[in-house]
């Protein structure tokens, strides 16, 4: 089961704690082409937003009280897509 927060770009995968094979991990792809291009929310889409777009990555946290941790992910700014190999279910988000 998964729950998607389309405003915060969070995805919560359940059941929490499911673990995947390190040799054959699950793949997660999150497209952000429909996200607000004003990433810093200053009312202007400019070079700062373009720089932030380059920094987008997938982050996760295992529990609500845990801090967000960045995963090694690939950001394709042309396709507006971030991908990552998953080794467990958790909560994931696209952020910089």
Residue frames as a rotation matrix with the C-alpha (Angstrom) as fourth column:
UNK 1
0.581 0.814 0.000 0.00
0.814 -0.581 0.000 0.00
0.000 0.000 -1.000 0.00
UNK 2
-0.631 -0.776 0.019 1.22
0.774 -0.630 -0.063 3.50
0.060 -0.025 0.998 -0.66
UNK 3
0.555 0.709 -0.435 0.01
0.730 -0.666 -0.154 6.96
-0.399 -0.232 -0.887 0.27
UNK 4
-0.338 -0.651 0.679 0.98
0.890 -0.456 0.005 9.92
0.306 0.606 0.734 -1.92
UNK 5
0.311 0.315 -0.897 1.07
0.537 -0.837 -0.107 13.53
-0.784 -0.448 -0.430 -0.73
UNK 6
0.310 -0.140 0.940 0.98
0.939 -0.110 -0.326 15.44
0.149 0.984 0.097 -4.03
UNK 7
0.955 0.010 0.298 1.67
-0.024 -0.994 0.109 18.78
0.297 -0.111 -0.948 -2.34
UNK 8
0.578 -0.763 0.288 4.80
-0.631 -0.195 0.751 17.75
-0.517 -0.616 -0.594 -0.42
UNK 9
0.373 -0.373 -0.849 5.82
-0.727 0.450 -0.518 15.09
0.576 0.811 -0.103 -2.99
UNK 10
-0.499 -0.447 0.743 5.99
-0.819 0.522 -0.236 12.44
-0.282 -0.726 -0.627 -0.25
UNK 11
0.207 0.522 -0.827 5.25
-0.591 0.741 0.319 8.77
0.780 0.423 0.462 -0.80
UNK 12
-0.231 -0.199 0.952 4.70
-0.931 0.330 -0.157 6.45
-0.283 -0.923 -0.261 2.17
UNK 13
-0.149 0.081 -0.985 5.16
-0.568 0.809 0.153 2.75
0.810 0.582 -0.075 1.35
UNK 14
-0.062 0.208 0.976 3.63
-0.931 0.339 -0.131 0.09
-0.359 -0.917 0.172 3.60
UNK 15
0.945 0.152 -0.288 4.06
0.279 0.077 0.957 -2.31
0.168 -0.985 0.030 5.22
UNK 16
0.576 -0.754 0.316 6.98
-0.766 -0.633 -0.112 -0.53
0.284 -0.178 -0.942 6.84
UNK 17
0.152 -0.634 0.758 10.05
-0.722 0.452 0.524 -2.68
-0.675 -0.627 -0.389 7.33
UNK 18
0.909 0.119 0.400 9.73
0.170 0.769 -0.616 -4.81
-0.382 0.628 0.678 4.18
UNK 19
0.089 -0.965 -0.245 13.29
-0.473 -0.258 0.842 -5.48
-0.876 0.041 -0.480 2.98
UNK 20
0.943 0.174 -0.285 14.39
-0.327 0.302 -0.895 -6.16
-0.069 0.937 0.342 -0.61
UNK 21
0.643 -0.728 0.237 17.38
0.718 0.681 0.143 -8.09
-0.266 0.078 0.961 -1.89
UNK 22
0.299 -0.633 -0.714 20.59
-0.150 -0.770 0.620 -6.05
-0.942 -0.079 -0.325 -2.10
UNK 23
-0.714 -0.610 0.345 21.38
0.199 0.295 0.934 -7.80
-0.672 0.736 -0.089 -5.38
UNK 24
-0.654 0.572 0.495 17.94
0.606 0.004 0.796 -7.08
0.453 0.821 -0.349 -6.86
UNK 25
-0.779 0.330 -0.533 16.47
0.297 -0.554 -0.778 -3.99
-0.552 -0.764 0.334 -5.17
UNK 26
0.309 0.911 0.273 13.11
0.880 -0.165 -0.446 -2.44
-0.361 0.378 -0.852 -6.02
UNK 27
-0.758 -0.510 0.406 13.27
0.637 -0.712 0.295 0.68
0.139 0.482 0.865 -8.21
UNK 28
0.208 0.788 -0.579 11.45
0.745 -0.511 -0.428 3.90
-0.633 -0.343 -0.694 -7.37
UNK 29
-0.720 -0.327 0.612 10.88
0.655 -0.613 0.443 6.64
0.230 0.719 0.655 -9.96
UNK 30
0.126 0.733 -0.668 9.21
0.728 -0.526 -0.440 9.94
-0.674 -0.431 -0.599 -9.10
UNK 31
-0.299 -0.105 0.948 8.36
0.835 -0.510 0.207 12.39
0.461 0.854 0.240 -11.87
UNK 32
-0.253 0.173 -0.952 8.15
0.693 -0.654 -0.303 16.05
-0.675 -0.736 0.045 -10.87
UNK 33
-0.810 -0.108 0.576 7.11
0.550 -0.479 0.684 17.65
0.202 0.871 0.448 -14.18
UNK 34
0.089 0.926 0.368 3.78
0.506 -0.360 0.784 18.80
0.858 0.116 -0.500 -12.70
UNK 35
0.082 -0.138 -0.987 5.34
0.974 -0.197 0.109 20.27
-0.210 -0.971 0.118 -9.55
UNK 36
0.955 0.215 -0.203 5.38
0.203 -0.976 -0.080 24.03
-0.216 0.035 -0.976 -9.05
UNK 37
0.439 -0.844 0.307 8.53
0.692 0.100 -0.715 25.27
0.573 0.526 0.628 -10.88
UNK 38
0.269 -0.313 0.911 8.98
-0.477 -0.865 -0.156 28.04
0.836 -0.393 -0.382 -8.27
UNK 39
0.170 -0.219 -0.961 10.90
0.468 0.876 -0.117 25.69
0.867 -0.430 0.252 -5.98
UNK 40
-0.771 -0.510 -0.382 11.94
0.572 -0.289 -0.767 28.33
0.281 -0.810 0.515 -3.45
UNK 41
0.109 0.984 -0.140 8.42
0.978 -0.081 0.191 29.84
0.176 -0.158 -0.972 -3.46
UNK 42
-0.557 -0.355 -0.751 9.61
0.520 -0.854 0.018 33.44
-0.648 -0.380 0.660 -3.86
UNK 43
0.386 0.849 -0.361 7.02
0.133 -0.439 -0.889 34.19
-0.913 0.295 -0.282 -6.56
UNK 44
0.458 -0.330 -0.826 9.54
-0.856 -0.415 -0.309 34.15
-0.241 0.848 -0.472 -9.44
UNK 45
0.815 -0.291 0.501 10.76
0.363 0.930 -0.050 31.21
-0.451 0.223 0.864 -11.53
UNK 46
0.769 -0.608 -0.199 14.41
-0.635 -0.692 -0.343 32.09
0.071 0.390 -0.918 -12.12
UNK 47
0.107 -0.852 -0.512 18.01
-0.475 0.408 -0.779 30.84
0.873 0.326 -0.362 -12.09
UNK 48
-0.533 -0.248 0.809 17.77
-0.846 0.184 -0.501 30.02
-0.024 -0.951 -0.308 -8.39
UNK 49
0.438 0.771 0.462 14.93
-0.675 0.622 -0.397 27.59
-0.594 -0.138 0.793 -9.12
UNK 50
0.742 -0.240 -0.625 16.95
-0.459 0.498 -0.736 26.09
0.489 0.833 0.260 -12.00
UNK 51
-0.366 -0.927 0.084 19.88
-0.652 0.191 -0.734 25.52
0.664 -0.324 -0.674 -9.61
UNK 52
-0.317 0.338 0.886 17.58
-0.827 0.359 -0.433 23.95
-0.464 -0.870 0.166 -7.01
UNK 53
0.749 0.620 -0.233 16.09
-0.644 0.600 -0.475 21.68
-0.155 0.506 0.849 -9.70
UNK 54
0.217 -0.773 -0.596 19.61
-0.534 0.417 -0.736 20.35
0.817 0.478 -0.322 -10.38
UNK 55
-0.691 -0.557 0.460 19.90
-0.647 0.194 -0.737 19.40
0.322 -0.807 -0.495 -6.69
UNK 56
0.335 0.905 0.262 16.66
-0.938 0.293 0.186 17.40
0.091 -0.308 0.947 -6.44
UNK 57
-0.745 -0.524 -0.413 17.14
-0.429 0.850 -0.306 13.95
0.512 -0.051 -0.858 -4.92
UNK 58
0.362 0.827 -0.429 15.12
-0.084 0.487 0.869 11.29
0.928 -0.279 0.246 -3.14
UNK 59
-0.626 -0.428 0.652 15.16
-0.655 -0.164 -0.737 11.44
0.422 -0.889 -0.178 0.65
UNK 60
0.060 0.665 -0.744 13.70
0.120 0.735 0.667 8.97
0.991 -0.129 -0.036 3.16
UNK 61
-0.533 -0.204 0.821 12.83
-0.816 -0.135 -0.563 8.48
0.225 -0.970 -0.094 6.78
UNK 62
-0.774 0.142 -0.617 11.90
0.115 0.990 0.082 5.22
0.623 -0.007 -0.783 8.45
UNK 63
-0.190 0.710 -0.678 9.71
0.982 0.148 -0.121 6.66
0.015 -0.688 -0.725 11.22
UNK 64
0.627 0.555 0.547 7.82
0.581 -0.801 0.147 9.94
0.519 0.225 -0.824 11.65
UNK 65
0.937 -0.264 -0.228 10.21
0.039 -0.572 0.819 11.10
-0.347 -0.777 -0.526 14.39
UNK 66
0.175 -0.927 0.331 13.33
0.793 0.332 0.512 10.29
-0.584 0.173 0.793 12.34
UNK 67
-0.003 -0.240 -0.971 15.20
-0.353 -0.908 0.226 12.98
-0.936 0.343 -0.082 10.39
UNK 68
0.960 0.255 -0.113 15.11
-0.171 0.220 -0.960 12.94
-0.220 0.942 0.255 6.59
UNK 69
-0.004 -0.974 0.225 18.18
-0.075 0.224 0.972 11.28
-0.997 -0.013 -0.074 5.02
UNK 70
0.348 0.067 -0.935 19.28
-0.884 -0.307 -0.351 11.73
-0.311 0.949 -0.048 1.42
UNK 71
0.525 -0.150 0.838 19.61
0.237 0.971 0.026 8.62
-0.817 0.185 0.546 -0.73
UNK 72
-0.681 -0.683 -0.265 22.00
-0.183 -0.191 0.964 8.27
-0.709 0.705 0.005 -3.64
UNK 73
0.306 0.843 0.442 19.57
0.486 0.261 -0.834 8.90
-0.819 0.470 -0.330 -6.47
UNK 74
-0.736 -0.500 0.456 19.70
0.625 -0.244 0.741 10.00
-0.259 0.831 0.492 -10.10
UNK 75
0.138 0.736 -0.663 17.99
0.189 -0.677 -0.712 13.22
-0.972 -0.027 -0.233 -11.15
UNK 76
-0.552 -0.197 0.810 17.24
0.823 0.024 0.567 13.52
-0.131 0.980 0.149 -14.88
UNK 77
-0.472 0.352 -0.808 16.31
0.104 -0.888 -0.447 17.20
-0.876 -0.295 0.382 -15.26
UNK 78
-0.884 0.167 -0.436 15.34
-0.464 -0.216 0.859 16.71
0.050 0.962 0.268 -18.93
UNK 79
-0.507 0.712 -0.486 12.73
0.275 0.668 0.691 14.06
0.817 0.217 -0.534 -18.10
UNK 80
-0.264 0.321 0.910 12.02
-0.807 -0.591 -0.026 15.71
0.529 -0.741 0.414 -14.72
UNK 81
0.770 0.398 -0.500 12.45
-0.185 0.888 0.422 12.35
0.611 -0.232 0.757 -13.03
UNK 82
-0.143 -0.788 0.599 14.36
-0.975 0.008 -0.222 11.15
0.170 -0.615 -0.770 -9.96
UNK 83
0.649 0.306 -0.696 15.12
-0.289 0.946 0.146 7.43
0.704 0.106 0.703 -9.56
UNK 84
-0.198 -0.691 0.695 16.64
-0.975 0.067 -0.212 5.31
0.100 -0.719 -0.687 -6.80
UNK 85
-0.277 0.048 -0.960 17.16
-0.031 0.998 0.059 1.66
0.960 0.046 -0.275 -5.89
UNK 86
0.234 0.459 0.857 15.17
-0.889 -0.255 0.380 0.75
0.393 -0.851 0.348 -2.76
UNK 87
-0.675 -0.485 -0.556 16.23
-0.180 0.839 -0.514 -1.80
0.716 -0.246 -0.653 -0.19
UNK 88
-0.747 0.484 -0.456 13.26
0.645 0.360 -0.674 -1.31
-0.162 -0.797 -0.581 2.16
UNK 89
0.114 0.852 0.511 9.84
0.678 -0.442 0.587 0.30
0.726 0.280 -0.629 2.43
UNK 90
-0.540 -0.261 -0.800 9.75
0.758 -0.564 -0.328 3.65
-0.366 -0.783 0.502 4.16
UNK 91
0.697 0.655 -0.293 8.59
0.457 -0.720 -0.523 7.21
-0.553 0.230 -0.801 3.53
UNK 92
-0.352 -0.814 0.461 10.24
0.878 -0.117 0.463 8.88
-0.323 0.568 0.757 0.52
UNK 93
0.682 0.525 -0.509 10.25
0.332 -0.842 -0.425 12.44
-0.652 0.120 -0.749 -0.80
UNK 94
0.154 -0.614 0.774 11.78
0.903 -0.231 -0.363 14.50
0.401 0.755 0.519 -3.60
UNK 95
0.938 0.062 -0.341 13.64
0.230 -0.847 0.479 17.49
-0.259 -0.528 -0.809 -2.16
UNK 96
0.462 -0.847 0.262 16.91
0.127 -0.229 -0.965 19.41
0.878 0.479 0.002 -2.37
